[in-house]
Amino acid sequence: MLRAVLDTNVLISSLFFGGNPRRVVDLAAAGRFQAVSSIALLAELETVLLEDFRAPAERVEEIIRDVLSFCVIAPEMPEFTANVRDSGDVKVLACAVGGEADYIVTGDRDLLALGRWEDISILTPEQFLASAPLGS
């Protein structure tokens, strides 16, 4: 089954803005592909929800449980390094490599500028929906 890392910005956009990010998350929740996350990405999601969006802790716990219901957790890769402009992007790449992902779905311009990392395609939600073989 196809595997894709959903970057934190995609999960946040799906929650607050809908659109293509919401469609991607809905497909993951429906089992059309295997979403991959990591402890580091879930911690980032929690921090963004609590600090930037000031979501109540109970709601954040509910969101994390929901994400965990359709994601597998990639093994941590403590020795992983990558020469990228934004050091925060390393955790996304590490998750994709450790989780044997086929895709990274993101709105992050620095990651999108890479286009690929090893054999992993880096796409916007729109590009992912248009090009990934999601089956029926």
DOROZA-290623 format. One record per residue: residue in one letter; chain; x, y, z of N, C-alpha, C, O in turn. Coordinates in steps of 0.1 Angstrom, whole numbers, plus 5000, padded with zeros to 4 digits. Each point is the difference from the previous one (the first is absolute). Example, Ala and Ser with C-alpha at 12.3 -4.5 7.8 and 13.67 -1.06 7.14 Angstrom:
BEGIN
{pt 'A' 'A' {5132 4943 5078} {4991 5012 5000} {5009 5012 5000} {5010 5000 5007}}
{pt 'S' 'A' {4986 5011 4986} {5009 5011 5000} {4992 5011 5008} {5005 5011 5001}}
end
This chain:
BEGIN
{pt 'M' 'A' {5008 4988 5000} {4992 5012 5000} {5009 5012 5000} {5010 5001 5007}}
{pt 'L' 'A' {4985 5009 4986} {5007 5013 4999} {5001 5006 5014} {4991 5000 5008}}
{pt 'R' 'A' {5021 5006 4995} {5002 5006 5013} {5004 5015 4998} {5008 5003 4992}}
{pt 'A' 'A' {4986 5006 5017} {5003 5014 4998} {5001 5007 5014} {4991 4997 5009}}
{pt 'V' 'A' {5019 5011 4993} {5001 5008 5012} {4991 5013 4997} {5002 5006 4990}}
{pt 'L' 'A' {4990 4997 5019} {4992 5012 5000} {5006 5010 5009} {5000 4998 5012}}
{pt 'D' 'A' {5006 5012 4982} {5007 5010 5008} {4991 5007 5010} {4988 5000 4997}}
{pt 'T' 'A' {5017 5006 5013} {4992 5007 5010} {4991 5010 4994} {4988 5002 5004}}
{pt 'N' 'A' {5017 5006 4986} {4992 5010 4994} {4988 4995 4992} {4990 5007 4999}}
{pt 'V' 'A' {5011 4981 4996} {4989 4994 4993} {4989 4996 5010} {4988 5002 4998}}
{pt 'L' 'A' {5016 4992 5014} {4991 4996 5010} {4993 5013 5006} {4988 5000 5002}}
{pt 'I' 'A' {5019 5010 5000} {4995 5012 5006} {4990 5006 4989} {4989 5004 5004}}
{pt 'S' 'A' {5015 4997 4984} {4991 5005 4989} {4987 4992 4999} {4990 5006 4998}}
{pt 'S' 'A' {5012 4981 5003} {4988 4992 4999} {4990 5003 5012} {4988 4999 4998}}
{pt 'L' 'A' {5017 5004 5013} {4991 5003 5012} {4993 5013 4999} {4989 5001 5003}}
{pt 'F' 'A' {5019 5009 4993} {4995 5014 5001} {4995 5006 4986} {4992 5009 5000}}
{pt 'F' 'A' {5013 4985 4989} {4997 5007 4987} {4993 4990 4990} {4995 5005 4990}}
{pt 'G' 'A' {5006 4982 5012} {4994 4991 4991} {5007 4998 4987} {5012 4999 5000}}
{pt 'G' 'A' {4981 5001 4989} {5005 4999 4987} {5008 4988 4997} {4997 4989 5005}}
{pt 'N' 'A' {5013 5012 4986} {5008 4988 4997} {5007 4993 5012} {5000 4988 5000}}
{pt 'P' 'A' {5005 5020 5009} {5006 4993 5012} {4989 4991 5007} {5004 4989 5005}}
{pt 'R' 'A' {4984 5016 4996} {4990 4992 5007} {4997 4988 4992} {4998 4989 5005}}
{pt 'R' 'A' {5002 5012 4981} {4997 4988 4992} {5011 4990 5001} {4998 4988 5001}}
{pt 'V' 'A' {5015 5016 5000} {5011 4991 5003} {4998 4993 5013} {5002 4987 5001}}
{pt 'V' 'A' {4995 5020 5010} {4998 4994 5013} {4989 4990 4999} {5000 4989 5006}}
{pt 'D' 'A' {4989 5015 4988} {4988 4991 4999} {5004 4987 4993} {4995 4989 5004}}
{pt 'L' 'A' {5013 5012 4985} {5004 4988 4993} {5009 4991 5009} {4998 4988 5000}}
{pt 'A' 'A' {5010 5018 5008} {5008 4992 5009} {4992 4993 5010} {5002 4989 5003}}
{pt 'A' 'A' {4988 5019 5003} {4991 4994 5010} {4992 4989 4995} {4996 4991 5007}}
{pt 'A' 'A' {5001 5010 4980} {4992 4989 4993} {5008 4988 4996} {4995 4991 4994}}
{pt 'G' 'A' {5018 5010 5008} {5009 4989 4997} {5004 4999 4985} {5004 4989 4995}}
{pt 'R' 'A' {4995 5022 4998} {5004 5000 4985} {5015 5000 4999} {5005 4997 4989}}
{pt 'F' 'A' {5002 5007 5021} {5014 5000 5000} {5004 5000 5015} {4992 5003 5009}}
{pt 'Q' 'A' {5021 4993 4994} {5004 4999 5013} {5008 5013 5004} {5010 5003 4994}}
{pt 'A' 'A' {4984 5005 5015} {5006 5012 5005} {5011 4996 5010} {4999 4990 5007}}
{pt 'V' 'A' {5012 5017 4992} {5012 4998 5009} {5002 5012 5008} {5000 5011 4995}}
{pt 'S' 'A' {5003 4987 5018} {5004 5012 5008} {5011 4995 5009} {5005 4989 4999}}
{pt 'S' 'A' {4999 5020 5010} {5011 4996 5010} {4997 5007 5013} {4992 5009 5001}}
{pt 'I' 'A' {5015 4987 5009} {4999 5007 5013} {5003 5015 4999} {4993 5008 5006}}
{pt 'A' 'A' {5017 4995 4987} {5004 5014 4998} {4990 5008 4993} {4997 5011 5003}}
{pt 'L' 'A' {4997 4983 4986} {4989 5008 4993} {4987 5001 5008} {4994 5011 5000}}
{pt 'L' 'A' {5003 4979 5008} {4988 5001 5009} {5003 5011 5011} {4991 5007 5004}}
{pt 'A' 'A' {5021 4993 5001} {5003 5010 5010} {4999 5014 4994} {4996 5010 5007}}
{pt 'E' 'A' {5009 4992 4980} {4999 5013 4994} {4985 5003 4998} {4996 5012 5002}}
{pt 'L' 'A' {4996 4979 4994} {4985 5002 4998} {4994 5005 5013} {4993 5010 5001}}
{pt 'E' 'A' {5011 4983 5010} {4994 5004 5013} {5005 5014 5004} {4991 5008 5004}}
{pt 'T' 'A' {5021 4995 4994} {5005 5014 5003} {4993 5011 4992} {4996 5010 5006}}
{pt 'V' 'A' {5003 4987 4981} {4994 5010 4991} {4985 5003 5005} {4995 5011 5000}}
{pt 'L' 'A' {4998 4978 5002} {4986 5001 5004} {4999 5007 5013} {4991 5009 5002}}
{pt 'L' 'A' {5017 4988 5008} {4999 5006 5013} {5005 5015 5000} {4993 5009 5006}}
{pt 'E' 'A' {5018 4993 4988} {5006 5014 5001} {4996 5009 4989} {4996 5012 5003}}
{pt 'D' 'A' {5003 4984 4985} {4997 5009 4989} {4984 5001 4998} {4995 5011 4997}}
{pt 'F' 'A' {4998 4978 5005} {4986 5001 4998} {4992 5000 5013} {4988 5002 5001}}
{pt 'R' 'A' {5019 4997 5010} {4995 5001 5014} {4988 4991 5002} {4990 5003 5006}}
{pt 'A' 'A' {5011 4985 4988} {4990 4990 5001} {5000 4994 5014} {5011 4999 5006}}
{pt 'P' 'A' {4978 4998 5000} {4999 4994 5013} {5007 4987 5001} {5000 4992 4990}}
{pt 'A' 'A' {5007 5005 5021} {5008 4987 5001} {4991 4988 4997} {5005 4991 4993}}
{pt 'E' 'A' {4983 5009 5011} {4991 4988 4998} {4998 4998 4985} {5000 4989 4995}}
{pt 'R' 'A' {4998 5022 4998} {4998 5000 4985} {5013 4995 4993} {4999 4992 4990}}
{pt 'V' 'A' {5012 5013 5015} {5013 4995 4994} {5002 4985 5002} {5004 4993 4991}}
{pt 'E' 'A' {4993 5002 5021} {5001 4986 5002} {4991 4992 4991} {5004 4990 4995}}
{pt 'E' 'A' {4984 5015 5002} {4990 4994 4991} {5006 5000 4986} {4998 4989 4993}}
{pt 'I' 'A' {5008 5022 5003} {5005 5000 4986} {5012 4990 4999} {5001 4993 4990}}
{pt 'I' 'A' {5007 5007 5020} {5012 4991 4999} {4995 4985 4999} {5005 4992 4993}}
{pt 'R' 'A' {4985 5005 5016} {4994 4986 4999} {4994 4997 4986} {5002 4989 4995}}
{pt 'D' 'A' {4992 5021 4999} {4994 4998 4987} {5011 4998 4990} {4999 4991 4992}}
{pt 'V' 'A' {5011 5017 5008} {5012 4998 4991} {5006 4986 5002} {5003 4993 4990}}
{pt 'L' 'A' {4998 5003 5022} {5006 4987 5003} {4991 4988 4995} {5005 4989 4998}}
{pt 'S' 'A' {4982 5014 5001} {4991 4989 4995} {5003 4997 4985} {4996 4989 4996}}
{pt 'F' 'A' {5010 5019 4997} {5003 4997 4986} {5014 5001 4995} {5003 4998 4989}}
{pt 'C' 'A' {5006 5004 5021} {5014 5001 4997} {5008 4989 5006} {4997 4995 5011}}
{pt 'V' 'A' {5014 5001 4983} {5009 4991 5006} {5012 5009 5004} {5002 5011 4994}}
{pt 'I' 'A' {5005 4986 5017} {5011 5008 5005} {5013 4994 4995} {5003 4988 5002}}
{pt 'A' 'A' {5004 5020 4991} {5013 4997 4995} {5010 4998 5011} {4999 5008 5010}}
{pt 'P' 'A' {5011 4983 4989} {5010 4999 5010} {5008 5013 5001} {5003 5006 4989}}
{pt 'E' 'A' {5002 4998 5023} {5008 5012 5001} {5014 4997 4993} {5005 4989 5001}}
{pt 'M' 'A' {5001 5021 4993} {5013 4999 4994} {5009 5010 5006} {5002 5011 4993}}
{pt 'P' 'A' {5004 4987 5018} {5007 5010 5007} {5013 5005 4993} {5004 5011 5003}}
{pt 'E' 'A' {5001 4981 4988} {5012 5003 4993} {4998 5007 4987} {5009 5003 4993}}
{pt 'F' 'A' {4978 5000 5004} {4996 5005 4987} {5004 5015 4998} {4998 5008 5009}}
{pt 'T' 'A' {5009 4995 4981} {5004 5014 4997} {4996 5002 4985} {5000 4991 4992}}
{pt 'A' 'A' {4998 5022 5005} {4997 5004 4987} {5004 5015 4998} {4998 5008 5009}}
{pt 'N' 'A' {5008 4995 4980} {5004 5013 4997} {4988 5008 4994} {4999 5000 4988}}
{pt 'V' 'A' {4993 5006 5020} {4989 5007 4996} {5000 5014 5006} {5006 5003 5010}}
{pt 'R' 'A' {4987 5007 4983} {5000 5014 5005} {4994 5001 5014} {5005 5007 5008}}
{pt 'D' 'A' {4983 4987 4994} {4993 5000 5012} {5003 4988 5008} {4995 4989 4996}}
{pt 'S' 'A' {5012 5012 5015} {5003 4988 5008} {4988 4992 5005} {5001 4988 5003}}
{pt 'G' 'A' {4988 5019 4998} {4987 4994 5005} {4995 4990 4990} {4992 4991 5003}}
{pt 'D' 'A' {5013 5010 4984} {4995 4990 4990} {5007 4987 5001} {4995 4990 4995}}
{pt 'V' 'A' {5016 5009 5013} {5007 4987 5002} {4990 4990 5006} {5001 4988 4995}}
{pt 'K' 'A' {4991 5015 5014} {4991 4991 5006} {4990 4994 4991} {4996 4988 5001}}
{pt 'V' 'A' {5000 5020 4989} {4990 4995 4990} {5008 4990 4991} {4994 4989 4997}}
{pt 'L' 'A' {5017 5014 4998} {5008 4991 4992} {5004 4987 5007} {4999 4990 4995}}
{pt 'A' 'A' {5004 5012 5018} {5004 4988 5008} {4987 4991 5001} {5002 4987 5000}}
{pt 'C' 'A' {4987 5019 5002} {4987 4992 5002} {4998 4993 4986} {4996 4988 5001}}
{pt 'A' 'A' {5006 5018 4988} {4997 4994 4987} {5010 4989 4998} {4995 4989 4995}}
{pt 'V' 'A' {5017 5012 5008} {5010 4990 4998} {4998 4988 5009} {4999 4989 4996}}
{pt 'G' 'A' {4999 5014 5017} {4998 4990 5010} {4987 4993 4998} {4999 4988 5003}}
{pt 'G' 'A' {4991 5019 4992} {4987 4994 4998} {4998 4994 4986} {4989 4996 4996}}
{pt 'E' 'A' {5022 5004 4996} {5000 4994 4987} {4988 5006 4991} {4993 4993 4993}}
{pt 'A' 'A' {5006 5020 5008} {4989 5007 4993} {5004 5002 4985} {5011 5000 4996}}
{pt 'D' 'A' {4978 5000 4996} {5001 5003 4986} {4999 5015 4997} {5006 5005 4990}}
{pt 'Y' 'A' {4987 5002 5019} {4997 5014 4998} {5002 5007 5013} {4998 4995 5011}}
{pt 'I' 'A' {5005 5018 4988} {4998 5010 5010} {4990 5010 4995} {5001 5005 4989}}
{pt 'V' 'A' {4988 4997 5018} {4989 5009 4996} {5002 5013 5009} {4999 4999 5012}}
{pt 'T' 'A' {5003 5012 4982} {5004 5012 5008} {4996 5013 4993} {4998 5000 4987}}
{pt 'G' 'A' {5001 5010 5020} {4999 5014 4995} {5013 5008 5002} {5000 5011 4996}}
{pt 'D' 'A' {5010 4983 5010} {5012 5006 5003} {5009 5003 4987} {5004 4990 4993}}
{pt 'R' 'A' {4998 5022 5004} {5007 5004 4988} {5014 4994 4999} {5005 4996 4989}}
{pt 'D' 'A' {5002 5004 5023} {5014 4995 5000} {5000 4985 4996} {5008 4995 4992}}
{pt 'L' 'A' {4983 4997 5014} {4999 4986 4996} {4995 4998 4986} {5006 4992 4993}}
{pt 'L' 'A' {4985 5016 5003} {4995 4999 4986} {5011 5003 4990} {5000 4994 4989}}
{pt 'A' 'A' {5008 5015 5014} {5011 5004 4991} {5010 4988 4998} {5006 4999 4989}}
{pt 'L' 'A' {4995 4992 5020} {5008 4988 4999} {4994 4991 4989} {5008 4994 4992}}
{pt 'G' 'A' {4979 5005 5007} {4994 4992 4990} {5000 4985 5003} {4990 4993 4999}}
{pt 'R' 'A' {5021 5002 5005} {5002 4986 5004} {5011 5000 5011} {5008 5008 5001}}
{pt 'W' 'A' {4991 4981 5007} {5011 4997 5009} {5002 4985 4999} {4991 4992 5003}}
{pt 'E' 'A' {5020 5004 4993} {5003 4986 4997} {4989 4996 4990} {4999 5006 4989}}
{pt 'D' 'A' {4993 4984 5014} {4990 4995 4991} {4986 5005 5004} {4990 4994 4996}}
{pt 'I' 'A' {5009 5017 5012} {4988 5005 5005} {4996 5012 4993} {5007 5010 5000}}
{pt 'S' 'A' {4981 4990 4994} {4995 5012 4993} {4994 5010 5011} {4993 4996 5009}}
{pt 'I' 'A' {5009 5017 4989} {4996 5010 5009} {4990 5009 4992} {5003 5006 4991}}
{pt 'L' 'A' {4984 4993 5014} {4989 5006 4992} {4991 5008 5009} {4999 4998 5012}}
{pt 'T' 'A' {4994 5012 4982} {4989 5007 5007} {4988 4990 5001} {5000 4990 4993}}
{pt 'P' 'A' {4991 5013 5016} {4988 4992 5000} {4993 4999 4986} {4996 4989 4996}}
{pt 'E' 'A' {5003 5022 4997} {4994 5000 4987} {5007 4991 4990} {4994 4992 4993}}
{pt 'Q' 'A' {5020 5009 5007} {5008 4991 4991} {4998 4985 5004} {4999 4992 4992}}
{pt 'F' 'A' {5001 5006 5021} {4998 4986 5005} {4987 4994 4996} {5000 4989 4995}}
{pt 'L' 'A' {4989 5019 5006} {4987 4995 4996} {5000 4997 4985} {4993 4991 4996}}
{pt 'A' 'A' {5014 5017 4996} {4999 4999 4986} {5009 4989 4994} {4997 4994 4990}}
{pt 'S' 'A' {5014 5003 5018} {5010 4990 4994} {5002 4987 5007} {5005 4991 4994}}
{pt 'A' 'A' {4992 5009 5019} {5002 4987 5007} {4990 4990 4997} {4988 5003 4998}}
{pt 'P' 'A' {5017 4984 5000} {4991 4989 4997} {4992 4996 5013} {5005 4991 5007}}
{pt 'L' 'A' {4984 5015 4995} {4993 4998 5013} {4990 4988 4999} {4993 4997 5010}}
{pt 'G' 'A' {5005 4997 4979} {4991 4989 4999} {4986 5004 5002} {4997 5012 5000}}
{pt 'S' 'A' {4994 4978 5001} {4986 5004 5002} {4994 4993 5012} {4988 5002 5003}}
end
